[in-house]
């Protein structure tokens, strides 16, 4: 963290704990989902950090050590549970992995599937080994989180998104069976991760208001998210955060009704409007622009975006965590990440002084 100008007075774990308990803290927490960017910090390829538990852990720890963000998050992410069920993935050397083959191509395929064993199937053991290493090295000072896909997104990955969305409207009973499998396949991994001592967050981008209607969300996504949140709370002792990409404005109240502690919002969202709608129920997280600000912008653009977010959400009744609206692009200039953290330290000091970020 050699770029730090203003020193922190608390560890990330202390800071997040104080915020969630409504107690004073030194500065606004700032979380960054590093993804493939962290691979560059250890001289590894993106593929290597997705396939090696040692390199996955090393990259995550390096990202924390270099930039000093307030959390470490690793998968299995959006595709990991579907992959453990048998879906095939490709791992490019320098970009995000993606699915190329889905496991449920006909109704009969579903009959032969059982929830995966997190200690054996797919890359789930890789994530668990990496999490254990991260917790052992830095878990006492920084929150360590494993990110799982919401059941709606996992079901879409098992079936293929286009086919699954058709099922929702044409074969709703089959869609619900897929969702039950997705939920049942996620819970054992959550329980295994909890035994290591990590918390969980949920990402459910296919359930976005940019993809499905609020009515469809309430029937096909909300009930399964509520069950998953309860299982996470039971396993870890804490409610997770929930991130749904795109325009979620019409489902904010539903997202809060999942029982999630935090709502992570895409950069297309107005934080002030979200604060007015659900700020009395959940911590808000977001929503620096990942592409326009972090990847394509300058340090000055980053500072301006931080001030904008602080103006809108610093006084959220349940609390606010500065973060990106989604994952960090791999090629983001390091100086922009340092600028983000320094802006959090300079303008997000507690107690807040709105004059510092008024313009």
DOKOL-657433 format. One line per field, with one value per residue (C-alpha): residue in three letters; x, z, y. Coordinates in Angstrom, 3 decimals. Layout:
BEGIN
rest (ALA|...) .
px (X|...) .
pz (Z|...) .
py (Y|...) .
END
This chain:
BEGIN
rest (UNK|UNK|UNK|UNK|UNK|UNK|UNK|UNK|UNK|UNK|UNK|UNK|UNK|UNK|UNK|UNK|UNK|UNK|UNK|UNK|UNK|UNK|UNK|UNK|UNK|UNK|UNK|UNK|UNK|UNK|UNK|UNK|UNK|UNK|UNK|UNK|UNK|UNK|UNK|UNK|UNK|UNK|UNK|UNK|UNK|UNK|UNK|UNK|UNK|UNK|UNK|UNK|UNK|UNK|UNK|UNK|UNK|UNK|UNK|UNK|UNK|UNK|UNK|UNK|UNK|UNK|UNK|UNK|UNK|UNK|UNK|UNK|UNK|UNK|UNK|UNK|UNK|UNK|UNK|UNK|UNK|UNK|UNK|UNK|UNK|UNK|UNK|UNK|UNK|UNK|UNK|UNK|UNK|UNK|UNK|UNK|UNK|UNK|UNK|UNK|UNK|UNK|UNK|UNK|UNK|UNK|UNK|UNK|UNK|UNK|UNK|UNK|UNK|UNK|UNK|UNK|UNK|UNK|UNK|UNK|UNK|UNK|UNK|UNK|UNK|UNK|UNK|UNK|UNK|UNK|UNK|UNK|UNK|UNK|UNK|UNK|UNK|UNK|UNK|UNK|UNK|UNK|UNK|UNK|UNK|UNK|UNK|UNK|UNK|UNK|UNK|UNK|UNK|UNK|UNK|UNK|UNK|UNK|UNK|UNK|UNK|UNK|UNK|UNK|UNK|UNK|UNK|UNK|UNK|UNK|UNK|UNK|UNK|UNK|UNK|UNK|UNK|UNK|UNK|UNK|UNK|UNK|UNK|UNK|UNK|UNK|UNK|UNK|UNK|UNK|UNK|UNK|UNK|UNK|UNK|UNK|UNK|UNK|UNK|UNK|UNK|UNK|UNK|UNK|UNK|UNK|UNK|UNK|UNK|UNK|UNK|UNK|UNK|UNK|UNK|UNK|UNK|UNK|UNK|UNK|UNK|UNK|UNK|UNK|UNK|UNK|UNK|UNK|UNK|UNK|UNK|UNK|UNK|UNK|UNK|UNK|UNK|UNK|UNK|UNK|UNK|UNK|UNK|UNK|UNK|UNK|UNK|UNK|UNK|UNK|UNK|UNK|UNK|UNK|UNK|UNK|UNK|UNK|UNK|UNK|UNK|UNK|UNK|UNK|UNK|UNK|UNK|UNK|UNK|UNK|UNK|UNK|UNK|UNK|UNK|UNK|UNK|UNK|UNK|UNK|UNK|UNK|UNK|UNK|UNK|UNK|UNK|UNK|UNK|UNK|UNK|UNK|UNK|UNK|UNK|UNK|UNK|UNK|UNK|UNK|UNK|UNK|UNK|UNK|UNK|UNK|UNK|UNK|UNK|UNK|UNK|UNK|UNK|UNK|UNK|UNK|UNK|UNK|UNK|UNK|UNK|UNK|UNK|UNK|UNK|UNK|UNK|UNK|UNK|UNK|UNK|UNK|UNK|UNK|UNK|UNK|UNK|UNK|UNK|UNK|UNK|UNK|UNK|UNK|UNK|UNK|UNK|UNK|UNK|UNK|UNK|UNK|UNK|UNK|UNK|UNK|UNK|UNK|UNK) .
px (0.000|2.883|0.627|-1.310|-1.124|-3.728|-3.241|-6.125|-6.929|-8.878|-8.499|-11.044|-12.684|-13.019|-14.347|-17.026|-18.088|-18.496|-20.546|-22.902|-23.352|-24.029|-20.878|-18.257|-15.499|-12.483|-13.513|-16.030|-15.410|-14.365|-14.686|-13.286|-14.041|-10.611|-11.298|-8.655|-6.829|-5.278|-3.598|-1.290|-0.036|1.577|2.627|-0.037|-2.526|-6.251|-6.585|-3.990|-5.783|-9.008|-7.435|-4.841|-5.885|-2.410|-2.384|-6.015|-5.198|-1.923|-3.621|-6.437|-4.027|-1.806|-4.806|-5.550|-1.933|-1.319|-4.532|-5.901|-9.574|-11.960|-12.704|-11.441|-13.955|-13.506|-15.888|-17.291|-19.055|-21.666|-20.744|-19.040|-22.065|-23.256|-19.749|-19.698|-22.939|-21.260|-21.413|-18.243|-16.177|-13.366|-10.574|-8.983|-5.476|-6.316|-10.065|-13.072|-13.998|-17.279|-19.593|-19.648|-21.828|-24.922|-25.857|-29.663|-30.584|-33.844|-36.385|-35.118|-31.567|-32.732|-33.781|-30.195|-28.658|-27.761|-26.302|-22.503|-20.128|-18.149|-15.148|-15.003|-16.863|-15.789|-13.587|-15.435|-12.508|-10.166|-12.227|-12.435|-8.669|-7.984|-10.414|-8.743|-5.341|-6.629|-8.344|-5.178|-3.009|-5.168|-8.586|-8.088|-7.739|-9.972|-13.388|-13.091|-16.157|-17.139|-19.439|-22.178|-24.668|-28.306|-30.523|-32.074|-28.649|-27.444|-30.583|-29.995|-26.410|-27.478|-30.038|-28.687|-30.079|-32.268|-33.779|-34.328|-36.124|-38.364|-39.037|-40.086|-42.910|-43.718|-42.853|-43.000|-43.167|-39.927|-38.335|-39.173|-37.581|-34.415|-34.500|-34.898|-31.842|-29.888|-30.707|-29.999|-26.666|-25.554|-26.319|-23.664|-20.963|-22.151|-22.003|-18.504|-17.278|-18.840|-16.850|-13.683|-14.846|-15.874|-19.047|-21.051|-22.408|-24.873|-24.743|-27.859|-27.435|-29.865|-32.618|-32.040|-34.897|-33.184|-33.942|-37.160|-40.252|-40.889|-43.722|-41.383|-38.789|-41.311|-42.419|-39.178|-36.298|-37.437|-38.563|-35.326|-33.204|-35.044|-34.299|-30.656|-30.287|-31.744|-29.373|-26.416|-27.497|-27.881|-24.447|-22.377|-24.317|-24.617|-26.893|-25.177|-24.968|-26.939|-25.826|-28.081|-26.784|-28.636|-31.678|-33.164|-35.219|-38.570|-37.408|-35.466|-38.107|-38.131|-34.341|-34.544|-37.246|-34.767|-33.264|-29.922|-27.990|-26.575|-27.756|-24.958|-26.178|-25.102|-23.693|-26.843|-28.688|-29.215|-27.967|-30.028|-33.227|-32.262|-31.543|-34.983|-36.663|-34.874|-32.134|-33.927|-33.808|-30.392|-26.811|-26.226|-23.106|-21.820|-21.669|-18.508|-18.576|-16.274|-15.711|-16.135|-14.439|-12.106|-10.977|-11.185|-10.971|-8.212|-7.486|-9.327|-12.367|-12.200|-12.149|-15.116|-17.094|-16.282|-17.537|-20.705|-21.414|-20.670|-22.996|-25.831|-25.370|-23.029|-26.027|-27.938|-29.800|-28.510|-25.024|-23.090|-20.091|-18.243|-17.671|-17.830|-21.125|-19.748|-16.393|-13.129|-12.013|-8.763|-6.883|-7.789|-4.785|-3.339|-3.243|-7.025|-7.423|-5.048|-7.017|-10.229|-8.804|-7.194|-10.426|-12.229|-9.654|-9.599|-13.289|-14.946|-13.528|-15.916|-17.725|-18.540|-18.071|-20.366|-18.373|-15.489|-17.510|-20.084|-18.625) .
pz (0.000|-0.743|-2.454|0.760|1.813|4.591|6.961|8.128|11.821|11.711|9.963|7.249|9.522|12.330|9.918|8.361|11.782|13.110|10.089|10.377|14.094|13.599|15.458|14.514|12.106|10.622|6.955|4.436|3.614|0.010|-1.587|-4.960|-6.707|-8.327|-10.591|-13.295|-12.507|-9.451|-11.618|-13.031|-9.564|-9.202|-12.825|-13.509|-16.323|-15.740|-16.522|-13.897|-11.057|-11.980|-12.042|-9.262|-5.614|-4.715|-7.421|-6.786|-3.134|-3.920|-6.384|-3.992|-1.153|-3.429|-4.490|-0.855|0.045|-2.919|-2.844|0.682|-0.116|2.600|1.497|-0.450|-2.663|-4.779|-6.549|-7.463|-8.971|-11.667|-13.308|-10.603|-9.372|-12.922|-13.829|-10.824|-12.117|-15.434|-17.614|-19.641|-19.356|-21.300|-19.507|-21.710|-20.786|-20.209|-19.747|-17.849|-18.128|-19.799|-20.312|-23.665|-22.924|-20.725|-18.942|-19.332|-23.008|-22.634|-19.899|-19.239|-18.536|-15.277|-13.882|-13.676|-11.854|-8.167|-6.217|-6.530|-3.727|-2.891|-1.822|-5.121|-8.068|-10.601|-9.262|-5.940|-4.098|-5.676|-4.294|-0.854|-0.738|-1.827|0.750|3.508|2.528|2.407|5.785|7.301|6.045|6.322|7.638|11.024|9.465|6.375|5.632|3.263|1.137|-1.304|-4.124|-5.281|-8.081|-7.225|-8.094|-11.098|-12.660|-11.845|-13.387|-16.511|-16.690|-16.250|-19.051|-21.189|-20.628|-23.733|-23.152|-19.459|-20.103|-22.588|-19.932|-17.456|-19.752|-21.588|-19.034|-15.614|-13.728|-15.336|-14.630|-10.940|-10.941|-12.365|-9.696|-6.936|-8.287|-8.486|-4.868|-3.627|-5.476|-3.908|-0.263|0.313|-1.041|1.219|4.204|3.300|2.882|6.201|7.959|6.733|8.344|5.397|4.692|1.463|-1.120|-3.917|-7.534|-9.625|-12.886|-14.962|-12.545|-13.544|-14.201|-17.554|-18.398|-16.630|-15.329|-11.639|-11.761|-13.094|-10.488|-7.682|-8.862|-10.084|-8.389|-5.080|-3.261|-4.057|-3.102|0.214|0.857|-0.095|2.164|5.076|4.427|4.301|7.556|9.166|7.976|8.459|11.111|8.870|6.069|2.672|0.255|-2.986|-6.360|-9.405|-12.531|-14.697|-13.888|-10.712|-9.786|-9.929|-7.696|-4.970|-2.372|-3.477|-3.238|0.291|1.057|0.345|3.773|2.359|4.567|1.660|-1.827|-4.368|-7.216|-10.824|-11.952|-14.010|-10.695|-8.884|-5.339|-3.988|-5.304|-3.906|-0.548|-0.490|-1.389|0.656|2.568|5.853|5.323|3.841|3.530|0.032|-1.907|-5.090|-7.604|-9.202|-12.988|-13.752|-17.437|-17.993|-14.756|-13.627|-16.948|-19.332|-16.964|-15.165|-11.427|-11.500|-12.995|-10.219|-7.531|-9.134|-9.269|-5.612|-4.593|-6.614|-4.851|-1.424|-2.024|-2.821|-0.247|2.623|4.907|3.998|7.204|7.292|6.090|2.853|1.338|-1.555|-4.347|-8.087|-9.854|-10.946|-11.189|-11.907|-15.564|-15.802|-17.607|-15.164|-14.639|-11.139|-10.580|-10.850|-8.174|-5.876|-6.593|-5.565|-2.233|-1.514|-2.330|0.139|2.784|1.989|1.406|3.350|6.806|9.683|10.904|7.372|6.231|3.211|2.253|1.249|-1.525|-2.288|-5.744) .
py (0.000|2.323|4.852|5.565|9.208|9.240|6.296|4.154|3.945|0.676|-2.636|-3.437|-6.010|-3.451|-0.815|-3.047|-4.344|-0.798|0.271|-2.706|-2.077|1.639|2.659|5.291|4.296|6.046|6.322|5.069|1.406|0.819|-2.600|-3.671|-6.961|-7.390|-10.358|-10.840|-7.579|-9.218|-11.858|-9.202|-8.359|-11.782|-12.239|-14.869|-15.223|-14.947|-18.656|-19.575|-17.808|-19.581|-23.041|-22.996|-22.542|-21.305|-18.642|-17.745|-17.079|-15.293|-12.934|-12.111|-11.393|-9.295|-7.208|-6.488|-5.754|-3.448|-1.424|-1.818|-2.341|-3.445|-6.975|-9.971|-11.757|-14.876|-17.291|-19.732|-16.732|-16.874|-20.193|-22.251|-24.198|-24.905|-26.063|-28.412|-29.921|-30.721|-27.608|-26.987|-23.828|-22.149|-20.277|-17.586|-16.548|-12.896|-12.554|-13.874|-17.578|-18.436|-21.387|-23.162|-26.183|-26.505|-29.695|-29.610|-29.694|-31.627|-32.136|-35.661|-34.421|-32.894|-36.273|-37.505|-34.535|-34.398|-31.462|-31.411|-32.325|-29.152|-31.223|-33.096|-31.611|-28.994|-26.232|-25.990|-27.629|-25.072|-22.199|-23.798|-24.393|-20.817|-19.437|-21.441|-20.052|-16.468|-16.789|-18.238|-15.373|-12.247|-13.294|-11.673|-8.217|-8.216|-9.759|-12.733|-13.405|-16.116|-15.032|-17.409|-16.973|-16.546|-19.525|-17.766|-17.175|-20.687|-22.202|-20.119|-21.381|-25.004|-24.752|-21.902|-18.431|-18.252|-21.682|-21.021|-17.737|-19.555|-22.197|-19.507|-18.473|-21.732|-24.430|-22.743|-26.023|-27.174|-23.785|-24.180|-27.649|-26.120|-23.438|-26.037|-27.856|-24.597|-23.775|-27.299|-27.272|-23.993|-24.742|-27.455|-25.137|-22.307|-24.648|-25.828|-22.247|-21.249|-23.976|-22.246|-19.014|-16.851|-14.928|-15.007|-12.624|-13.312|-12.124|-12.736|-10.786|-12.857|-11.795|-8.158|-5.793|-5.269|-8.916|-9.942|-8.148|-7.470|-9.991|-12.687|-11.740|-12.150|-15.585|-17.140|-15.325|-13.856|-17.038|-18.852|-15.851|-15.688|-19.363|-18.936|-15.888|-17.854|-20.741|-18.344|-16.714|-20.124|-21.272|-18.114|-16.203|-13.142|-11.976|-11.674|-8.798|-9.048|-7.702|-7.658|-5.973|-3.486|-1.391|-2.833|0.219|-1.577|-4.437|-2.609|-3.383|-7.012|-7.161|-5.791|-8.372|-11.173|-10.519|-9.406|-6.997|-4.979|-4.134|-3.671|-1.482|-1.128|2.216|2.912|3.381|6.695|6.091|8.983|7.420|4.014|5.651|7.245|3.946|1.258|3.066|2.521|-1.252|-2.088|-0.923|0.448|-0.543|1.111|2.431|3.839|3.343|0.368|1.113|4.855|5.921|3.138|1.658|4.607|7.560|9.413|9.687|13.022|11.293|8.713|11.399|13.165|9.907|9.165|12.600|12.055|8.767|10.221|13.163|10.798|8.057|8.994|9.540|6.382|5.452|1.867|2.747|3.005|1.193|2.784|0.265|-0.241|-0.824|-4.224|-6.020|-4.217|-4.456|-6.395|-3.629|-0.853|1.469|0.934|4.689|4.787|2.113|3.973|7.161|5.414|4.300|7.659|9.482|7.215|8.135|11.859|12.609|9.807|10.544|9.931|11.973|13.038|16.624|17.148|20.230|17.961|16.326|18.998|19.680) .
END
